[in-house]
Amino acid sequence: MKREIERRRNLPAFSLDLAELDLLWQRLLKLFDGDGYLHSEITINLNRSESLSFNSVEEIKDYKLVASSASDFTLSISKGGKSIRLMTSLSFFNRAVVLARGEDEAWCAGGIEVVVSFLQNHKCWYRMLALMPFGVLLVIMTNLPTVLGIYKDGNKISTFMFVAWILILVVFGILAVFRNKFFPSGRLIFTREENVVKRYSAEITLAIAVFAAVVAALSWLMPMK
């Protein structure tokens, strides 16, 4: 009889450079002691048609990557009946997850704890925004004027209010479509981005969203014309 236990844990959005990734990688390798064949692989998906596989972090450092970062990658180590996988996601749910399999429940729990404790110091500031349902918020904001009865009895909204409302719809629409790009569940940094706009795209997008919300709130407090 063979017993297999699987444990998984959702992870907060995180960011690692190659030195930090190497430190995590070494800690994970220490979980696999004893004899036997060790399989280790780091898979980086640069886009839908290009993926790269490496056996170590050193191979990534030696490879001349054109991209400055990646948000879709998987770390995988297995030996015998034990395995650990850390996966980021560009799916609708935008979740990073660590998965441990083995015959010993204590080993699985320990492997997950190694990842969780390490990432505590590497969480992204936008980790809550990465899980926010911007698509649902877009639907709510689209129907908000009707729900609040703003158009009731032939009322007309001011140009200021209309522009603010449209601005919020545009921002939420962009965030709903490109949430994984602005707020990825995991980010692997190869080189520090020189393009300031690209480097701070999440902060800029959030600032625009906050500005639009403030403008809308002020416009709704003003008398309608």
Contacts in CASP RR format, 6 or more apart in sequence:
PFRMAT RR
TARGET T0000
AUTHOR 0000-0000-0000
METHOD contacts of the structure
MODEL  1
MKREIERRRNLPAFSLDLAELDLLWQRLLKLFDGDGYLHSEITINLNRSE
SLSFNSVEEIKDYKLVASSASDFTLSISKGGKSIRLMTSLSFFNRAVVLA
RGEDEAWCAGGIEVVVSFLQNHKCWYRMLALMPFGVLLVIMTNLPTVLGI
YKDGNKISTFMFVAWILILVVFGILAVFRNKFFPSGRLIFTREENVVKRY
SAEITLAIAVFAAVVAALSWLMPMK
2 103 0 8 1.000
3 103 0 8 1.000
4 81 0 8 1.000
4 101 0 8 1.000
4 102 0 8 1.000
4 103 0 8 1.000
5 101 0 8 1.000
5 102 0 8 1.000
5 103 0 8 1.000
5 104 0 8 1.000
5 105 0 8 1.000
5 108 0 8 1.000
6 99 0 8 1.000
6 100 0 8 1.000
6 101 0 8 1.000
6 102 0 8 1.000
6 108 0 8 1.000
7 99 0 8 1.000
7 100 0 8 1.000
7 101 0 8 1.000
7 105 0 8 1.000
7 108 0 8 1.000
7 109 0 8 1.000
7 112 0 8 1.000
8 97 0 8 1.000
8 98 0 8 1.000
8 99 0 8 1.000
8 100 0 8 1.000
8 112 0 8 1.000
9 97 0 8 1.000
9 98 0 8 1.000
9 112 0 8 1.000
9 115 0 8 1.000
9 116 0 8 1.000
10 95 0 8 1.000
10 96 0 8 1.000
10 97 0 8 1.000
11 86 0 8 1.000
11 95 0 8 1.000
11 96 0 8 1.000
11 97 0 8 1.000
11 98 0 8 1.000
11 115 0 8 1.000
11 116 0 8 1.000
11 119 0 8 1.000
11 185 0 8 1.000
12 96 0 8 1.000
12 119 0 8 1.000
12 123 0 8 1.000
12 124 0 8 1.000
12 127 0 8 1.000
13 96 0 8 1.000
13 123 0 8 1.000
13 124 0 8 1.000
13 126 0 8 1.000
13 127 0 8 1.000
13 130 0 8 1.000
13 183 0 8 1.000
13 184 0 8 1.000
13 185 0 8 1.000
13 186 0 8 1.000
13 187 0 8 1.000
14 96 0 8 1.000
14 119 0 8 1.000
14 122 0 8 1.000
14 123 0 8 1.000
14 124 0 8 1.000
14 127 0 8 1.000
14 186 0 8 1.000
14 187 0 8 1.000
15 122 0 8 1.000
15 124 0 8 1.000
15 186 0 8 1.000
15 187 0 8 1.000
15 188 0 8 1.000
15 189 0 8 1.000
16 24 0 8 1.000
16 122 0 8 1.000
16 187 0 8 1.000
16 188 0 8 1.000
16 189 0 8 1.000
17 188 0 8 1.000
17 189 0 8 1.000
17 190 0 8 1.000
18 57 0 8 1.000
18 60 0 8 1.000
18 61 0 8 1.000
18 188 0 8 1.000
18 189 0 8 1.000
18 190 0 8 1.000
20 122 0 8 1.000
21 57 0 8 1.000
21 60 0 8 1.000
21 188 0 8 1.000
22 57 0 8 1.000
22 58 0 8 1.000
23 118 0 8 1.000
24 75 0 8 1.000
24 115 0 8 1.000
24 118 0 8 1.000
24 119 0 8 1.000
25 42 0 8 1.000
25 56 0 8 1.000
25 57 0 8 1.000
25 75 0 8 1.000
27 114 0 8 1.000
27 118 0 8 1.000
28 75 0 8 1.000
28 77 0 8 1.000
28 84 0 8 1.000
28 111 0 8 1.000
28 114 0 8 1.000
28 115 0 8 1.000
29 38 0 8 1.000
29 40 0 8 1.000
29 77 0 8 1.000
31 77 0 8 1.000
31 82 0 8 1.000
31 84 0 8 1.000
31 107 0 8 1.000
31 110 0 8 1.000
31 111 0 8 1.000
31 114 0 8 1.000
32 38 0 8 1.000
32 77 0 8 1.000
32 78 0 8 1.000
32 79 0 8 1.000
32 82 0 8 1.000
36 79 0 8 1.000
36 80 0 8 1.000
37 79 0 8 1.000
37 80 0 8 1.000
38 77 0 8 1.000
38 78 0 8 1.000
38 79 0 8 1.000
39 76 0 8 1.000
39 77 0 8 1.000
39 78 0 8 1.000
39 79 0 8 1.000
40 55 0 8 1.000
40 56 0 8 1.000
40 76 0 8 1.000
40 77 0 8 1.000
40 78 0 8 1.000
41 53 0 8 1.000
41 54 0 8 1.000
41 55 0 8 1.000
41 74 0 8 1.000
41 75 0 8 1.000
41 76 0 8 1.000
41 77 0 8 1.000
42 53 0 8 1.000
42 54 0 8 1.000
42 55 0 8 1.000
42 56 0 8 1.000
42 57 0 8 1.000
42 60 0 8 1.000
42 73 0 8 1.000
42 74 0 8 1.000
42 75 0 8 1.000
42 76 0 8 1.000
43 51 0 8 1.000
43 52 0 8 1.000
43 53 0 8 1.000
43 54 0 8 1.000
43 73 0 8 1.000
43 74 0 8 1.000
43 76 0 8 1.000
44 51 0 8 1.000
44 52 0 8 1.000
44 53 0 8 1.000
44 54 0 8 1.000
44 60 0 8 1.000
44 70 0 8 1.000
44 72 0 8 1.000
44 73 0 8 1.000
44 188 0 8 1.000
45 51 0 8 1.000
45 70 0 8 1.000
45 72 0 8 1.000
45 73 0 8 1.000
46 52 0 8 1.000
46 67 0 8 1.000
46 70 0 8 1.000
52 63 0 8 1.000
52 65 0 8 1.000
54 60 0 8 1.000
54 63 0 8 1.000
60 190 0 8 1.000
65 190 0 8 1.000
65 191 0 8 1.000
67 190 0 8 1.000
68 189 0 8 1.000
68 190 0 8 1.000
68 191 0 8 1.000
68 192 0 8 1.000
68 193 0 8 1.000
69 187 0 8 1.000
69 188 0 8 1.000
69 189 0 8 1.000
69 190 0 8 1.000
69 193 0 8 1.000
70 187 0 8 1.000
70 188 0 8 1.000
70 190 0 8 1.000
71 88 0 8 1.000
71 90 0 8 1.000
71 180 0 8 1.000
71 181 0 8 1.000
71 184 0 8 1.000
71 185 0 8 1.000
71 186 0 8 1.000
71 187 0 8 1.000
71 188 0 8 1.000
72 88 0 8 1.000
72 89 0 8 1.000
72 90 0 8 1.000
73 87 0 8 1.000
73 88 0 8 1.000
73 186 0 8 1.000
73 188 0 8 1.000
74 85 0 8 1.000
74 86 0 8 1.000
74 87 0 8 1.000
74 88 0 8 1.000
75 84 0 8 1.000
75 85 0 8 1.000
75 86 0 8 1.000
75 87 0 8 1.000
76 83 0 8 1.000
76 84 0 8 1.000
76 85 0 8 1.000
76 86 0 8 1.000
77 83 0 8 1.000
77 84 0 8 1.000
77 85 0 8 1.000
78 84 0 8 1.000
81 101 0 8 1.000
81 102 0 8 1.000
81 103 0 8 1.000
82 101 0 8 1.000
82 102 0 8 1.000
82 103 0 8 1.000
82 107 0 8 1.000
83 99 0 8 1.000
83 100 0 8 1.000
83 101 0 8 1.000
83 102 0 8 1.000
84 98 0 8 1.000
84 99 0 8 1.000
84 100 0 8 1.000
84 101 0 8 1.000
84 111 0 8 1.000
84 115 0 8 1.000
85 98 0 8 1.000
85 99 0 8 1.000
85 100 0 8 1.000
86 96 0 8 1.000
86 97 0 8 1.000
86 98 0 8 1.000
86 99 0 8 1.000
86 115 0 8 1.000
87 96 0 8 1.000
87 97 0 8 1.000
87 98 0 8 1.000
87 99 0 8 1.000
88 96 0 8 1.000
88 184 0 8 1.000
88 185 0 8 1.000
88 186 0 8 1.000
89 95 0 8 1.000
89 96 0 8 1.000
89 97 0 8 1.000
89 180 0 8 1.000
89 185 0 8 1.000
90 180 0 8 1.000
90 184 0 8 1.000
90 185 0 8 1.000
91 180 0 8 1.000
94 130 0 8 1.000
94 131 0 8 1.000
94 179 0 8 1.000
94 180 0 8 1.000
94 183 0 8 1.000
94 184 0 8 1.000
94 185 0 8 1.000
95 131 0 8 1.000
95 185 0 8 1.000
96 185 0 8 1.000
96 186 0 8 1.000
98 111 0 8 1.000
98 112 0 8 1.000
98 115 0 8 1.000
98 116 0 8 1.000
100 107 0 8 1.000
100 108 0 8 1.000
100 109 0 8 1.000
100 110 0 8 1.000
100 111 0 8 1.000
100 112 0 8 1.000
101 108 0 8 1.000
102 108 0 8 1.000
124 130 0 8 1.000
124 183 0 8 1.000
124 186 0 8 1.000
124 187 0 8 1.000
126 182 0 8 1.000
126 183 0 8 1.000
126 202 0 8 1.000
126 206 0 8 1.000
129 183 0 8 1.000
129 202 0 8 1.000
129 206 0 8 1.000
130 179 0 8 1.000
130 183 0 8 1.000
130 184 0 8 1.000
130 185 0 8 1.000
132 179 0 8 1.000
134 172 0 8 1.000
134 173 0 8 1.000
134 175 0 8 1.000
134 176 0 8 1.000
134 179 0 8 1.000
135 172 0 8 1.000
135 173 0 8 1.000
135 176 0 8 1.000
137 172 0 8 1.000
137 176 0 8 1.000
138 169 0 8 1.000
138 172 0 8 1.000
138 173 0 8 1.000
138 176 0 8 1.000
141 165 0 8 1.000
141 168 0 8 1.000
141 169 0 8 1.000
141 172 0 8 1.000
142 169 0 8 1.000
144 165 0 8 1.000
145 151 0 8 1.000
145 157 0 8 1.000
145 165 0 8 1.000
149 155 0 8 1.000
150 157 0 8 1.000
150 224 0 8 1.000
151 157 0 8 1.000
155 224 0 8 1.000
156 224 0 8 1.000
156 225 0 8 1.000
157 165 0 8 1.000
157 224 0 8 1.000
158 219 0 8 1.000
158 222 0 8 1.000
158 224 0 8 1.000
158 225 0 8 1.000
160 215 0 8 1.000
160 219 0 8 1.000
160 222 0 8 1.000
161 216 0 8 1.000
161 219 0 8 1.000
161 220 0 8 1.000
161 222 0 8 1.000
161 224 0 8 1.000
163 215 0 8 1.000
164 212 0 8 1.000
164 215 0 8 1.000
164 216 0 8 1.000
164 218 0 8 1.000
164 219 0 8 1.000
165 216 0 8 1.000
165 219 0 8 1.000
167 212 0 8 1.000
167 215 0 8 1.000
167 216 0 8 1.000
168 209 0 8 1.000
168 212 0 8 1.000
168 213 0 8 1.000
168 216 0 8 1.000
171 205 0 8 1.000
171 208 0 8 1.000
171 209 0 8 1.000
171 212 0 8 1.000
172 209 0 8 1.000
174 205 0 8 1.000
175 182 0 8 1.000
175 205 0 8 1.000
175 209 0 8 1.000
181 201 0 8 1.000
182 201 0 8 1.000
182 202 0 8 1.000
182 205 0 8 1.000
183 202 0 8 1.000
192 199 0 8 1.000
193 199 0 8 1.000
197 204 0 8 1.000
END
